[in-house]
């Protein structure tokens, strides 16, 4: 059976792009979460791999932590991420 034949939700390990499809987040956000340690991941060569079960638990925890946040908090988080990206470019 080829990897493409296995549905995403049945895989044990996925890429950030596949995690983005499952969660509705952007793949860049998934990569940032990996680098910050918010979701578990490991590198295989130059590629980031995400264990599905552990990531599901981490996303559930993130959702619980964010439950009391308002849109203003979310806007502040986005602003902070954009600032960090600008710093990396400069």
VOBA-51307 format. One record per residue: residue number from 1; z, y, x of N, C-alpha, C, O, CB in turn. Coordinates in steps of 0.2 Angstrom, whole numbers, plus 2048, in hexadecimal, padded with zeros to 3 digits. Glycine has a CB too. Layout:
BEGIN
SITE num  nw  nv  nu caw cav cau  cw  cv  cu  ow  ov  ou cbw cbv cbu
SITE NUM   Z   Y   X   Z   Y   X   Z   Y   X   Z   Y   X   Z   Y   X
...
END
This chain:
BEGIN
SITE num  nw  nv  nu caw cav cau  cw  cv  cu  ow  ov  ou cbw cbv cbu
SITE   1 800 7FA 804 800 800 800 800 806 804 804 807 809 806 800 7FB
SITE   2 7FC 80B 803 7FB 811 807 800 816 805 803 816 7FF 7F4 814 806
SITE   3 802 81A 809 807 820 808 805 824 802 809 826 7FE 808 824 80E
SITE   4 7FF 825 801 7FC 82A 7FC 7FD 826 7F5 7FD 82A 7F0 7F5 82C 7FD
SITE   5 7FD 820 7F5 7FE 81C 7EF 805 81C 7EC 806 81A 7E6 7FC 815 7F0
SITE   6 80A 81E 7F0 811 81E 7EE 813 825 7EB 812 82A 7EF 816 81C 7F4
SITE   7 815 825 7E5 817 82B 7E2 81D 82F 7E7 821 82B 7E9 819 82B 7DB
SITE   8 81D 835 7E7 822 839 7EB 829 837 7E9 82D 836 7ED 821 840 7E9
SITE   9 82A 836 7E3 831 835 7E1 833 82E 7E3 839 82C 7E2 832 836 7D9
SITE  10 82F 829 7E5 830 823 7E7 831 822 7EF 833 81D 7F1 82B 81E 7E5
SITE  11 82F 827 7F2 830 827 7FA 837 828 7FC 83B 82B 7F9 82B 82C 7FD
SITE  12 838 825 802 83F 826 805 83F 82C 809 844 830 80A 841 820 809
SITE  13 839 82E 80D 839 834 811 833 838 80F 82D 835 80E 838 831 819
SITE  14 833 83E 80F 82E 843 80D 82D 849 812 832 84A 816 82F 845 806
SITE  15 828 84C 811 827 852 816 829 858 812 82A 858 80C 81F 853 818
SITE  16 82A 85E 815 82B 864 812 826 866 80C 828 869 807 82C 86A 817
SITE  17 820 865 80D 81B 866 808 81C 862 802 81B 864 7FC 814 865 80B
SITE  18 81E 85C 803 81F 857 7FD 825 859 7FA 826 859 7F4 81F 850 800
SITE  19 82A 85B 7FE 831 85D 7FB 830 864 7F6 833 865 7F1 836 85F 800
SITE  20 82B 868 7F9 829 86E 7F5 826 86C 7EE 828 870 7E9 824 873 7F9
SITE  21 822 867 7EE 81F 865 7E8 824 863 7E3 824 864 7DD 81A 860 7E9
SITE  22 829 85F 7E6 82E 85C 7E1 833 861 7DF 836 860 7D9 832 857 7E5
SITE  23 835 866 7E3 83A 86B 7E1 838 871 7DE 83B 875 7DA 83E 86D 7E7
SITE  24 831 873 7DF 82F 879 7DD 830 87F 7E1 82E 885 7E0 832 87B 7D6
SITE  25 833 87E 7E7 834 883 7EC 82E 883 7F1 82A 87E 7F1 83B 881 7F0
SITE  26 82D 888 7F5 828 888 7F9 829 884 7FF 82F 882 801 826 890 7FC
SITE  27 824 881 803 825 87D 809 829 881 80E 82D 87E 812 81F 87A 80B
SITE  28 828 888 80F 82B 88C 814 832 88C 812 837 88C 817 828 893 814
SITE  29 834 88D 80C 83C 88D 80A 83F 886 80C 844 886 80E 83C 88E 802
SITE  30 83B 880 80A 83E 87A 80C 83F 879 814 844 877 816 839 874 80A
SITE  31 83A 87C 818 83B 87C 81F 841 880 821 844 87E 826 834 87E 822
SITE  32 842 886 81E 847 88A 820 84E 887 81E 853 887 822 847 891 81C
SITE  33 84E 883 819 854 880 817 856 87A 81C 85B 879 81E 853 87D 810
SITE  34 850 877 81E 851 871 823 854 874 82A 859 872 82D 84A 86E 825
SITE  35 851 87A 82C 853 87D 832 85A 880 832 85E 880 837 84E 882 834
SITE  36 85C 882 82C 863 885 82B 868 87F 82A 86E 880 829 863 88A 825
SITE  37 866 879 829 86A 873 827 86C 873 820 871 86F 81F 870 874 82C
SITE  38 869 876 81C 86B 876 815 869 870 811 86C 86D 80D 868 87C 811
SITE  39 863 86D 814 861 866 812 860 862 818 85E 864 81D 85A 867 80D
SITE  40 862 85B 818 861 857 81D 85A 856 81F 855 855 81B 865 850 81C
SITE  41 858 856 826 851 854 828 852 852 82F 857 853 832 84D 85A 827
SITE  42 84C 84F 831 84C 84D 838 844 84F 83A 840 84F 836 84E 846 83A
SITE  43 843 84F 841 83D 850 844 83A 84A 846 83D 846 84A 83D 856 849
SITE  44 834 848 845 830 843 848 82A 846 84B 825 847 848 82E 83D 842
SITE  45 82B 847 852 826 84B 855 826 852 854 82C 855 854 81F 848 854
SITE  46 821 855 851 821 85C 84F 822 85C 847 822 862 845 81A 85F 851
SITE  47 823 857 844 823 857 83D 82A 856 83A 82E 852 83D 81F 851 83A
SITE  48 82C 85A 835 832 859 831 832 854 82C 82D 854 828 834 860 82E
SITE  49 837 850 82C 837 84B 827 83E 84B 823 843 84D 826 837 843 82A
SITE  50 83E 84A 81D 844 84B 818 845 845 815 841 842 811 842 851 813
SITE  51 84B 842 816 84D 83C 812 84F 83E 80B 853 843 809 854 839 815
SITE  52 84B 83B 806 84B 83D 7FF 852 83D 7FC 854 842 7F9 847 839 7FB
SITE  53 856 837 7FD 85C 837 7F9 861 83C 7FC 865 83F 7F8 85F 830 7FA
SITE  54 862 83D 802 866 842 805 864 849 803 868 84D 802 867 841 80C
SITE  55 85E 84A 803 85B 851 801 85D 852 7F9 85E 858 7F8 853 851 802
SITE  56 85C 84D 7F5 85E 84E 7EE 865 850 7ED 867 854 7E9 85D 847 7EA
SITE  57 86A 84D 7F1 871 84F 7F1 872 856 7F3 876 85A 7F0 875 84A 7F5
SITE  58 86E 858 7F9 86F 85E 7FB 86C 864 7F6 86F 869 7F6 86B 85F 802
SITE  59 867 862 7F3 864 867 7EE 869 868 7E8 869 86D 7E5 85D 865 7EC
SITE  60 86C 862 7E6 871 862 7E1 877 867 7E3 879 86B 7DF 873 85B 7DF
SITE  61 879 866 7E9 87E 86A 7EB 87C 872 7EC 880 876 7EA 881 868 7F2
SITE  62 876 873 7EE 874 87A 7EE 873 87D 7E7 875 883 7E6 86D 87A 7F2
SITE  63 871 879 7E2 871 87B 7DB 878 87D 7D9 879 882 7D5 86D 876 7D7
SITE  64 87D 879 7DA 883 87A 7D8 886 880 7DB 889 885 7D8 888 874 7DA
SITE  65 885 881 7E2 887 887 7E5 884 88E 7E2 887 893 7E2 886 887 7ED
SITE  66 87E 88D 7E0 87A 893 7DE 87B 894 7D6 879 899 7D4 873 892 7DF
SITE  67 87F 890 7D3 87F 891 7CC 882 897 7C9 880 89A 7C4 884 88B 7C9
SITE  68 887 89A 7CD 88A 8A0 7CB 886 8A7 7CD 888 8AC 7CC 891 8A1 7CD
SITE  69 881 8A6 7D1 87D 8AB 7D4 879 8AF 7CF 877 8AC 7CA 879 8A9 7DA
SITE  70 878 8B5 7D0 874 8B9 7CB 86D 8BA 7CF 86D 8B8 7D5 878 8C0 7CA
SITE  71 869 8BD 7CB 862 8BF 7CE 863 8C4 7D4 85F 8C3 7D9 85E 8C2 7C9
SITE  72 868 8C8 7D4 869 8CD 7DA 86B 8C9 7E0 868 8CB 7E5 86F 8D2 7D8
SITE  73 86F 8C4 7DF 870 8C0 7E5 86A 8BC 7E8 869 8BC 7EE 876 8BA 7E3
SITE  74 866 8BA 7E3 860 8B6 7E6 85B 8BB 7E9 859 8BA 7EE 85C 8B3 7DF
SITE  75 85B 8C1 7E6 857 8C7 7EA 859 8C8 7F1 856 8C9 7F5 856 8CD 7E5
SITE  76 860 8C8 7F1 863 8CA 7F8 861 8C4 7FD 860 8C5 803 86B 8CB 7F7
SITE  77 861 8BE 7FA 860 8B8 7FF 859 8B9 801 857 8B7 807 861 8B2 7FB
SITE  78 854 8BA 7FC 84D 8BB 7FE 84C 8C0 803 848 8C0 808 849 8BC 7F8
SITE  79 84F 8C6 802 84F 8CC 807 851 8CA 80E 84E 8CB 813 853 8D2 804
SITE  80 856 8C6 80E 859 8C4 814 854 8BF 818 853 8C0 81E 860 8C0 813
SITE  81 851 8BA 814 84C 8B6 817 846 8BA 81A 844 8B8 81F 84A 8B1 812
SITE  82 844 8BF 816 83E 8C3 818 840 8C7 81F 83C 8C7 823 83C 8C7 813
SITE  83 846 8C9 81F 848 8CD 825 848 8C8 82B 846 8CA 830 84F 8D0 824
SITE  84 84B 8C2 82A 84B 8BD 82F 844 8BC 832 843 8BB 838 84F 8B7 82D
SITE  85 83F 8BB 82D 838 8B9 82F 835 8BF 833 832 8BE 838 834 8B8 829
SITE  86 837 8C5 831 834 8CB 835 837 8CB 83C 833 8CD 840 836 8D2 831
SITE  87 83D 8CA 83C 840 8CA 843 83D 8C5 848 83C 8C6 84E 848 8C8 843
SITE  88 83B 8BF 845 838 8BA 849 831 8BC 84B 82F 8BA 851 837 8B3 845
SITE  89 82D 8C0 847 827 8C2 849 827 8C7 84E 822 8C7 852 823 8C5 843
SITE  90 82C 8CC 84E 82C 8D1 852 82E 8CF 859 82E 8D3 85E 831 8D6 850
END
